[in-house]
Amino acid sequence: MAKVIGPLHSTEARGRVDSLVYNTWRGIRFVRSYIAPVFKEPDCRIAQKERVALAVAAWKLLTDAARHDWHDYAELHSQLDWTGVPLRWTGANWFISCYTRVLRVAGTPPTSPPAGDPPYPLSTWAVTQTDNNAHLVWASSTQPEAHTYYVQILKQGPFSIGRQPDFHHASIITHELLATSPYDDPLTIGGKYCYWARVLDAATGLTTPLLQACLVFSAAPALGGITARMTCVQAPIPLVTVDADGHQDITGADGIALIEGLPHGDYTVTPTKAGWSFVPATKPAHVDPPAVTDLGDWEGAEI
């Protein structure tokens, strides 16, 4: 609770008392009701807090000798920040980091410092647009240990094209097995997106440096369609060419034609088949994507 400085319930009071807030705004002294800020933490942040709490509890349960081993590991292994500058990590920092990373992939968290070689970084990391997806592709050489390895993928966006990406504002979106490239991330809003990836050793919690790939995404326009059923005395008519201003389909044995991939707009639909006439000769159709406009049964007769 804030401290009130000034006579309480006077024009000089400033601060908060229970549900009342005293202050001055543009030379005007006022008192108002206190409104508690409302913020719902996202599930991913709550889950990470739980993982960190488990790691801290596990650190407290370690023997002095085990903690000393982690401190020795910290002395010999530096962790770099995003600019490449070494961080001053303690054994506890290393333990909690490795512990929580392994928990993320449902592994068995380590209680002793990592042994063996760290994972090798990705040799390829790229992103392209495929339809309305960010298509993420990666490749890696054979890893040094007989462990399970994941690719941890982080994402930032959308943001303006001129803005520089910053992985500190990114969120982890998935952990994919190293051998399961590629991965498609569905996108709906146009703008710039940036993805980072690193290899995660599920046994030790060690990771490689982050690799970055960015994409300027343009949402593809939504498309709709037109469908109709050609009949003769309720019997289907196959092999009818149904045209909607240059977009065509041919009816099958069921007499149904489905013209897909149509943008929003009005169309004139015309069925044709040698030796046949149709009533009416044309029908208007309005397409409002992503819906498919159904023109129903369309009667034909042999000439």
N, C-alpha and C positions, 0 to 999 in steps of 0.2 A: 504494500500500500504506500502511495506517495505521501510525503510529509507536507503538511500544511504550513506555509510560512506566512504569518500575518494573523491578525485577530480573526478568530473563527466567526463566520456569519457576518463578516463586515465587507466593505468594498475593497479592502486590501488583501483579503484572503486569496491564496493560490494553492492549488493542489487538490487532492481527493480525500474525501472522508466517506467511507462506506459507498453509498450509491450517488453521492453528490460530487461534482467536479467544479472547482472554482478556478477561473482563469481570466485573462485579458486578451481581447482580440481587436486589433486596430484601435487601441485606446478605449475600447468599451469593456467594462468589467461585467462578467456574467457568471451564472451558475447553471449547470445543466445536469441531467441524469447521466450516470456512467453506463455506457453500453459495452458489454464484454465483446471482444472480437470473436468472430466465428470462423474457425478454420478447421476443416476436416483433413487430417493427414491422409495422403494416399496410401493404399494398401502396401505398395512396395516399400515405402519408408517405414511403416510399422513393422513389416517383416524384417527389414534390415536392423532395426533397433532390437528386435528379439534375437537376431543372430549375434549381434554385438554383446548383448547381455549374457548369452550362453558362453561366448568366448571369454568374457571377463570372469565369469564364474569358474570356467575351466582353468584359466590362468591362476586363479587363487588356490585351486586344488593341486597345482604342480608342486613337486618337492623343490627345495632350494637348489639342489643339484640340477634339476631339469630347467629351472629358470636361468641358472648360470650358463647352461648350454645354449639357451636362446640368446642370452646377452653376448656370448662369444660369437654366435652366428652373426649378430648385428654388427659386431666390430669388424668382421671379415667381409660382409656383404652390404654394399650400399644400395639404397633404393633411390632412383632418380625421379625428379619431378618432370612435368611435361616439357620443361625447357632443357632438360639434361643435367640440371644441377643436383648433386647428391643431397638427400634429405638426412636429417639427424634422427634416424630411427633407432629405438631401443629394442631389446628382446621382446618386450611386451607388444610393441607395435607390430613386429614381425609375426608374433604368435597370433594376435587378434586378426591380422590381415589374412594369413594363411587359413586360419580356422574358419572365418566367415566365408571365404571364397569356396572352400570345399563344401560347406553347408549349402551354398547356393545350388550346387549340382548334386545334392543329396548323397554326397560321399561320406566317408568316415574321417572326421577331422583329425589332423595330426596332433600328437602331443610332444613330439621331439622335432628338432630342426630338420629341414630338408636335407637329404643326402643324395648324392648323384648329381647329374647335370640338369640344369634348368631346361625348360622347353625351348625348342627352336622357333624363331618367329616365322610368320607366314611369308611365303615367297611371292604370293600374289594376293592382292586385295583390291577389288574393283566394284563399282556400282553403276548400273545402267537402268533406264526406264523400259519396262516391258508392260504394255497396256497401262493399267493404273497401279503398277507395283514398282517398288524399288528392287531391282534384281541384283542380289549380292552374291559375288563369286569369290572364292578363295582357294588357295592351294598351298601345300606345305611339303617340305622334305620329310623323310622318315625321322620320327622323334627319337631322342636318345634312350628313353627308358620304356619298359614294357608296361606302361601305365595307360589309363584312359585319358584322352585329351579332348578338350572342348574349345570351340571358338566363342569367346564372349563378345557380343555385339552391342554397341552403344549407339544411341541416336539423338540428334538434336535437330529440331525443326518442326514446322516450317518457319523460316525467317527471311528477311529481305535479301536480295541477291548481293547487295553491296556490303552486307555485314560479315565480319570474320567469324568463323566457327570457334567455339570454345567447349572442349569436352567436359569442363567443370559444370556446364549447364546441360549435359547429356544424361540420358537415362539408359540403363541396361534394358534391352528389349527381349533378349533371348540368349540361351546357351545352346549351341548346336555342336553335335559330335564333329570332330575334325574332318572326318571322311564324308560328311553329308552335304557338301557344297552342291548346288547353290541354295540360297534362302530368299524367298519373296516376301517383302514387307508391303502390305496394302497401304496405299496413300489415297487421300481424297481431296486435300487442299493443295493448291498450287503454291510454289515457292521453293526456296533453297533448303535442302536437307543435307546433313553431314552424318556419316557413319564412321565409327571407329571399331577396330577389331584387334583382339589379342588372343594368343593361345593360353589356355588355362590347364595346368596339370591337376587332375582331379585327386591325385594321391597326396601331393605336397602343398597345393594351393599357390604354387609359383606361377607367375605370368610373364609374358613377353612384353616389350614396349608396344604401345598402341600404334596402329597404322590407320591413316585417315583417307577417306574417299567421299567426295561430295557430288550432289546431283541437283540440278535445277529441274523441278518436276512441273510438268504442264498436264493438268487433268484432261483426259480425253473426253470429248463431248458424249453425253448419254445418247444411246441409240434405241430405237424402237422397231416395230415391224407391222406387217399386214398379213392377215391370213384369211382364206376363203375356201369354201368347199363347192366344187363343181358337181352338179347332179343332173340326172335325167330321170324324171319320175322317181325321185328319191334314190336312184342308183348312182354310185360314184362314177365320174368320168375321169379316166386317167389320161396322162400325157397332154394336158392342157397347159399352154404357156400363159402364165399370168404376169402381166407387165404393169409396173407402177412407175411411170415416168423414167424408164430405162433400167429399173431394178426388176429382176425377173426370178421366177421359180416355176418349176414344172410339177403338176400334180402327180401324185403316186397312185397306187392301186386304190387308196381310200378316197381319192378325189380332192385331197387337201393340198393347197399350196401355202407355203410360208415364206414370205419375203422378209429377210432380217437385215439389220444394219442400216436402218433408215433414220436420218436426223429428223428433228421436229419440223413439221410442215404439212401442207395439203398436197394430196396426190390424186391423180386420175388412174384408176385401175381398169385394165382391159384384158379380158381372156380371149385367146385365139387357139383354134385347132382346125386343121384342114377338114372340110366337110361338115363343120358344125357351126351353129349360130347360138348366141347367148342373149338372154333378155334379163335386164337391159344390156346394151352393148358395152357400157362403161358404168362404173360406180365411183363416186367421190369418197376419199378416205382421209381422215385427219390423224396424224401420228403425233402422240404426246409421250416421248420417251420417259421411262423405259417400257411403257405399256405397249402391248401388241393389239392393234385394232382388228377386231373380228368382223368381217363383212357377211358372215353367215353363209347359208346355202345360196348358190347361184345356178339358176336353171338353164340348161342347154338342150338343144335338139339337133338331130342330124338333118342336114339339108337334103 
